[in-house]
Every structure is written in C-alpha cells, then in structure tokens.
Amino acid sequence: MRKAILLCLAILFFIVKNDAKAQDLKTNVGNNKELDSLRKKEEGEKDSVIFTAKFIKYTKMAMSRDSIVLLPLDTSTYNIQNYSPLLQPRHPAITTGSVGQVARPLLYEPSKRIGFDVGFHSLDYYALNPEDIIYYQARAPFTSLYLVSAGQKEQYFKAIHSQNIKKNWNMGVNFNRMDSRGFYSRQRGDNLNIAIFSWYQSPNKRYNMWASAIFNTLRAYENGSIAEQTIFNDDYVKIDRKAEATNLTSARNLYRKNTIFLKQTYYVGRIDSATATNTSVLPTNKVTYTLEYNNDSYGFFKDELDNNLVIPKALDKSSKLGINSVNALDAIYTSDSTHLQHVKNEFIYSFFLRAKNSTVIKNELKLDAGIKHDYYNYTSLGARRDGVTYENRTFSFQNLSVIGALSYRFTSNIDLNLDVNQIFQGRNAGDFLYEAKSRIGLGKAIGRIELGAYLQNQSPSQLFTSYNGNHFEWINSDLKNTKVANLSFGYINDKLGLEAGAKYFLTSNYLYFGTTILGLNDINVKPLQESADISLIRLDVAKRWRFGKFLIENYLAYQKTDNNDVLRTPEFYTCNSFSFDLNLFKVLKTNIGFDVRYNTSYANYLYSPAISQFYIDREATVLKSVPVVDVYLKANLKRANIFVKYDYANQGFLSKGYYTVNRYPMPDALLKFGLTWNFYD
C-alpha cells in the first residue's frame, strides 16, 4: 500500500513539474516573435467555453424550505482529511473498531425523532437519506470521483454524476462504497449506498419537483471483541492483530434501508425576487406535497457455538414451538430480523406576507399549516435453520399529525421562528416536538446571537417495548414517554472566527439498555428507564486563528450531568488542528498539519451484537483515555485534491492503544491516501 502511495506521489510530482514547465514555456512563447503571428491567428478564432466549478450550483432539502437557495461547489481542501462520519471534529463518535462498524455519539446529542421508531440506529452513520441528497443545476455535465485507500484495512470510493437533460431538468446518480477490513478478525464494515435523483423546475420557476430513489446496504461483521483484554499492557507479547482470538467468528448485523422520495412545490400568486440573498425566488403562497416510501430491514445472524461471553445462552422456545419440538432450543444458529414498511404523505400550505418591491427583506410574516399521514407495517421474524419460525409477528397502524410553523422577520438581521409537530391520532398520539429559534444580527464586527428552545415528547422505540429473539426476550408495556426540554444560546462572530454556545437539557424518563447485576460479567442486557429527571449542561467554544500562513482551529466541549451512572459521557472533549500553507512548484497549493483529539476518561459503554445496541453495566469500568494525533498533507492541483494522512501517529509514544467502547480496541496507526477529482464536461 505504501508503495502505491509513493507511486501516486511520484506521478503527481511529474505532473506538477510538467505544469510548471508549461507555464515557463508559455512565457517563452510570449516573447518569441516568430510565433507571434501564429498566436494571433489562433486567438482570432472563436473561443471555446472552459467549464469550471462556477458553472455548477447545488441545493438540498434543508435549503428549499422557504425559497430555493443555490450555493457554489466547495472545491477547497478544507477538512477533506476528516472524511469519516465518525471523526467529525465537532460530532465525534465511539465505535467498536474501524469505520463501518456500529457507532454512537460521544457527546450528548439526543434525537428529535417523534412517532414510531423501530429502535435500530447503530449503523445510521453510514446510511444515505433524502435529506442528504444534493440536487444540482449544471450548465455542463458534472462528475466527482473520491477515493480513500489504506490497503485492505480501509477503502472508500464515492462517485457523483449529474447533468441537465434539459435546461431546467437535472438528473444524477450517487455511488458510495466503503469496505473496511480493520486490524482484527471479523472487524469488517461493508457499506453500499446508491441513489438516483432528479430535480425539475418549470421555466417560470413556479413548480419544482425533487425525486430520489435510495438503496442502502449496511453490513457490519461482529467479532464480539477480542478475547485478550491486556494487549496494550507493557508485559503483553504482541502477535499479529489478525491472530488475536475473538469471541464470535460468524456473526454479522445487516441493515437494508430503501427509500423512494418525491417532493413537489408550486408557487401561487405573486412571486418576488430577493436582490440581496443569492437571487432567490420568494413566493407569496406555496403548496407543498411530499410522498416518501421506506422499506427497511434489520437482521442479526450467527452460525456457531459461541462462548457466551458477549451473547447470552440461547433461549428455550418450546412455549412457541411445542415441548417436543426439535427446534425448541438452538445454541448454534440465530436468525433474528425486523422489517418495517413506512408510507408518508405530507401536505403543507405556506403563506408569506411581505412588502412589495422591497430591496431589503423586513417585516416578513410566514405561516405554514399542514397535515401528515404515516402508515406503518411492522414484522418481526425469528427463524431456525430449517425455516421454522419461533417469532412471526405482524401489525399495521396509522398516525395523523398536524404540522405548523410561524416565522417573522423583523429586519434582515432579526427573525423569530416557531415550529409545531403534533401527532393527534394513532398509535403514537400525544407525541410532539415544539421548537423555537431566533437569530439576532448585531453587525459584521460584533457578530450575531442565536437563541433556541424545544420541547419533545417521544414514545418508546419498539425495540424497548417488545422483542423476541433467540438470545433476548422481553415485553415492557409500562414504559413512559421520554420528554426532553432544551434551551440553547449561541454567539457567532465570523470576523473573529469565534463560536461559543451553551445548551441545557432536562430529560425525563430516559431510556437505555443496561444490566442489573453487580460483580459479574452480566451480559443479560435489558431495556431500562430512569425514573428521576436527568440534567445536563453543555458548553462549546470554537476559535479559528490565522497567523500568516499558519492556521490553528480549536474546539472544546464541556459537559456536566447530575447522573453519570446512567448518562455516560466525557466531561471534556477537544479537537485541535494546526496547519501551514505553502505553494510547491508555484502551482501546487499545499497544506501540512496535524489534528489532536482528546476526551477525558469516563465509564465507557459496552456493546451487545445480538441486538446491535450499546449498553451500560453496573461495574462502570473507566478506561484510560489518550490523545490521538493524526498527521496529514493536503494539496490542490487544478481540479484535483489529494491528501496523505497518518492516523494515530503518536502510537508507541506514551500510548500503545486505546478504547472508545469497552473490550473493543481501536485501530492502530494507519497510513491513508485520498484523492478527489472533479470533471465539468
């Protein structure tokens, strides 16, 4: 792998060298009078258009809520080394190993979901959703190729192609493939995302249609952690990582998430244009209809007689299959799966009231009123090797929700937004999410303030309510809805490169997975609900420093909760980046630097493969936390961006290894090579 990287760097060196020579040649030709007439003749011909990134604009669903905002492509090398969804500087995650494995947030970030939830989210980091799809307006065909390689340890390939089949109709496709084998046996994460998308806008810009078909296959092989738990001790005799014995040898979790998405909007009445905000088209009345179909499945499989150190012994299913059934107990074969079909229909009418022919948007009132219908079909299956099922349960139901939003823009610098999402009929009637936000601009030099608050009432996930698998079984009909109250304050000063904020969370009836026996290796995980309220305060500070060609970026998060036994999260987390800009060969814009991540020690989570859930134990084992340093080099050459990165470069220096999940060691130091290349023709 290192030879391949050196070869790529050598090729890049010669390209840069030849490009620099070409620049000198152009200068020499410019001074050559014998070629002057030929150049004039050539320049007199009709110029051909050289397409670049400026001919490509894009939008996302989040940017089309009121009006459609188009943004230019970001072709810089900023943050390209942090491509992994688990290593985002401000949203770190814990995982059982390499990228592609199950994960959950390191910091406290409660979900704002309401309504029916199946309960499986450990692989959500790698799924492509309708909100993630980027829709383009491309005056020329646009293709982007992205490759990251670390040999068989980790490979990631991403391809995007988009082009206008008509002036106002764009189509495209996404292809993402991540295959990470990891350092230890059965630590492979194999993810595939395919999306076909289209955006049509009528010539008069009144009608818009966004459509996408998304197919996710997320496969995580499970090793149940390695058997030896002292591999980072000084007296441990190191062997090849692949030779380390694991607790499971055939298990895996498989998620399939397929989505058909269609959203249509039509502007009724007068249409205004904003002269100061990205030339957006501003409607006065808008009708929105969204149709979404999801077909998801979640399955755990194993075919081995394991040591029952991470998965409990198989349960006797004679009550389901009969006392004399040969299938009543099977300690070797497990095939548990959950399937969910979901159809969503949403209709929203939006009304805008603003002054006519105003160059500055102020005193603008917006009102949204809508209704949403959700249909669910749920199936849980538990099967033996011969196809006999000990679990085959299906039920269907519907939810009706009212959706509302009220916003008022006092000036271009001050606004207030209120959102309401309330389920008023159906299985999850009573669930709601009320949210308020306000933005107050104080000027470019002073910055802006962002205020927020929300109140959430969410039904327990189906996985918490009932489950019948080969190793776990429970029915909890007395669980209460989880309630979250949040207040937030943020201060942003773009001129100073400063962001600071504070968040307060009050969580009632917190749900989690855990064990109840102290002093034993208890793996009989079960759903638990905390009766006492849990408070957590979180402070965030981010600062960007520029000293000539030096760039320093600091991020610090502080969290304090009154219930560390249940809500396990580190008190401090920080991510810091130090880099230096330089130009090589006059044409290669290069950035050299390193990132440092660290969080304080805390009682880490454990992981149960059979239900794909993180859980806490009463032992509350605190594992040592160490700084992790990644060194990188990034460069830009015309349409290509490259990076070379050495993860965990400080391994061996005061740190032999580390854990983010109890019993699951994180990857060793690893050299990676990345390349992104854009084409505009």
C-alpha positions, 0 to 999 in steps of 0.5 A: 500500500505504501508503495502505491502511495509513493507511486501516486506521489511520484506521478503527481510530482511529474505532473506538477513539474510538467505544469510548471514547465508549461507555464515557463514555456508559455512565457517563452512563447510570449516573447518569441516573435516568430510565433507571434503571428501564429498566436494571433491567428489562433486567438482570432478564432472563436473561443471555446467555453472552459467549464469550471466549478462556477458553472455548477450550483447545488441545493438540498432539502434543508435549503428549499424550505422557504425559497430555493437557495443555490450555493457554489461547489466547495472545491477547497481542501478544507477538512477533506482529511476528516472524511469519516462520519465518525471523526467529525471534529465537532460530532465525534463518535465511539465505535467498536473498531474501524469505520463501518462498524456500529457507532454512537455519539460521544457527546450528548446529542439526543434525537428529535425523532417523534412517532414510531421508531423501530429502535435500530440506529447503530449503523445510521452513520453510514446510511444515505437519506433524502435529506442528504441528497444534493440536487444540482443545476449544471450548465455542463455535465458534472462528475466527482470521483473520491477515493480513500485507500489504506490497503485492505484495512480501509477503502472508500470510493464515492462517485457523483454524476449529474447533468441537465437533460434539459435546461431546467431538468437535472438528473444524477446518480450517487455511488458510495462504497466503503469496505473496511477490513480493520486490524482484527478478525471479523472487524469488517464494515461493508457499506453500499449506498446508491441513489438516483435523483432528479430535480425539475423546475418549470421555466417560470420557476413556479413548480419544482419537483425533487425525486430520489430513489435510495438503496442502502446496504449496511453490513457490519461483521461482529467479532464480539471483541477480542478475547485478550483484554491486556494487549496494550499492557507493557508485559503483553507479547504482541502477535499479529492483530489478525491472530488475536482470538475473538469471541464470535467468528460468524456473526454479522448485523445487516441493515437494508434501508430503501427509500423512494422520495418525491417532493413537489412545490408550486408557487401561487400568486405573486412571486418576488425576487430577493436582490440581496440573498443569492437571487432567490425566488420568494413566493407569496403562497406555496403548496407543498406535497411530499410522498416518501416510501421506506422499506427497511430491514434489520437482521442479526445472524450467527452460525456457531457455538459461541462462548457466551461471553458477549451473547447470552445462552440461547433461549428455550422456545418450546412455549412457541414451538411445542415441548417436543419440538426439535427446534425448541432450543438452538445454541448454534444458529440465530436468525433474528430480523425486523422489517418495517414498511413506512408510507408518508404523505405530507401536505403543507400550505405556506403563506408569506406576507411581505412588502412589495418591491422591497430591496431589503427583506423586513417585516416578513410574516410566514405561516405554514399549516399542514397535515401528515399521514404515516402508515406503518407495517411492522414484522418481526421474524425469528427463524431456525435453520430449517425455516421454522419460525419461533417469532412471526409477528405482524401489525399495521397502524396509522398516525395523523399529525398536524404540522405548523410553523410561524416565522417573522422577520423583523429586519434582515438581521432579526427573525423569530421562528416557531415550529409545531409537530403534533401527532393527534391520532394513532398509535403514537398520539400525544407525541410532539416536538415544539421548537423555537429559534431566533437569530439576532444580527448585531453587525459584521464586527460584533457578530450575531446571537442565536437563541433556541428552545424545544420541547419533545415528547417521544414514545418508546422505540419498539425495540424497548417495548417488545422483542423476541429473539433467540438470545433476548426476550422481553415485553415492557408495556409500562414504559413512559414517554421520554420528554426532553426540554432544551434551551440553547444560546449561541454567539457567532462572530465570523470576523473573529472566527469565534463560536461559543454556545451553551445548551441545557437539557432536562430529560425525563424518563430516559431510556437505555439498555443496561444490566442489573447485576453487580460483580459479574460479567452480566451480559443479560442486557435489558431495556431500562428507564430512569425514573428521576429527571436527568440534567445536563449542561453543555458548553462549546467554544470554537476559535479559528486563528490565522497567523500568516500562513499558519492556521490553528482551529480549536474546539472544546466541549464541556459537559456536566450531568447530575447522573453519570451512572446512567448518562455516560459521557466525557466531561471534556472533549477537544479537537485541535488542528494546526496547519501551514500553507505553502505553494510547491512548484508555484502551482501546487497549493499545499497544506501540512498539519496535524489534528489532536483529539482528546476526551477525558476518561469516563465509564465507557459503554459496552456493546451487545451484537445480538441486538446491535445496541450499546449498553451500560453495566453496573461495574462502570469500568473507566478506561484510560483515555489518550490523545490521538494525533493524526498527521496529514498533507493536503494539496490542490492541483487544478481540479484535483485534491489529494491528501496523505494522512497518518492516523494515530501517529503518536502510537508507541509514544506514551500510548500503545492503544486505546478504547472508545467502547469497552473490550473493543480496541481501536485501530492502530496507526494507519497510513491513508491516501485520498484523492478527489477529482472533479470533471465539468464536461 
